[in-house]
């Protein structure tokens, strides 16, 4: 028997990979679509093939600067992700919107996020018409109020002083006190160390971890 010598075939560039490999991959009509550069993913697979290193030891950080839907937030001096959660009067999480990069404000794509949440409620058979929605001053927006009104949801959003006086805006201070429920629910989630810091690169994995936290907290209450 003769030992086979494996020689270095050189380094493939992304242009070559995109032209001769990625362009020939089939594209599924359904399911999750990655926002990552496929050529970079292929390079990582090649590194695994060449070095024999275990998957978990691949230097992912050197190929991807950050995960999906992440961005630097100056206030927290770190790369973060924003997620909109919806809870009921008992503090039970019932829905969430798709994650957004942390460098955006609370109102970023808020109408699209709420459409996602309302679709989840409808799918679960939860009626939203006529409900009150408590939200802090970060969500004080005329367009958001109009959107909620179009969905027959009563917006109880705390007026933001930066927006000046709004005498015609509905706001019930007593009802707003119930907003502590969402803060309480977030506090419960912080009990899971894996949810305080995001280590997952893919949104779909991060969402799965959050939903698992929701389910776990719900089962502890029933």
MOMO-V286966 format. One record per pair of residues at least 12 apart in sequence whose C-alpha atoms are under 6 Angstrom apart, sorted by the first residue. I is the first residue (numbers start at 1). J is the second residue. D is the distance in whole Angstrom. If there is no record, write none. Layout:
I;J;D
I;J;D
This chain:
14;39;6
67;201;4
68;201;6
68;202;6
68;203;6
69;100;5
69;101;4
70;101;4
70;102;6
71;101;5
71;102;5
71;103;5
72;103;5
73;102;6
73;103;5
80;102;5
81;100;6
81;101;5
81;102;4
82;99;6
82;100;5
82;102;5
83;99;5
84;96;6
84;97;5
91;181;5
91;182;6
91;185;5
96;117;6
97;113;5
97;117;6
129;152;5
129;153;6
130;152;6
130;153;5
131;153;5
132;154;5
132;155;6
133;155;5
133;156;6
134;156;5
134;157;6
134;176;6
134;179;6
135;157;5
136;157;6
136;158;5
137;158;5
137;159;6
137;160;5
140;159;6
140;160;6
156;171;5
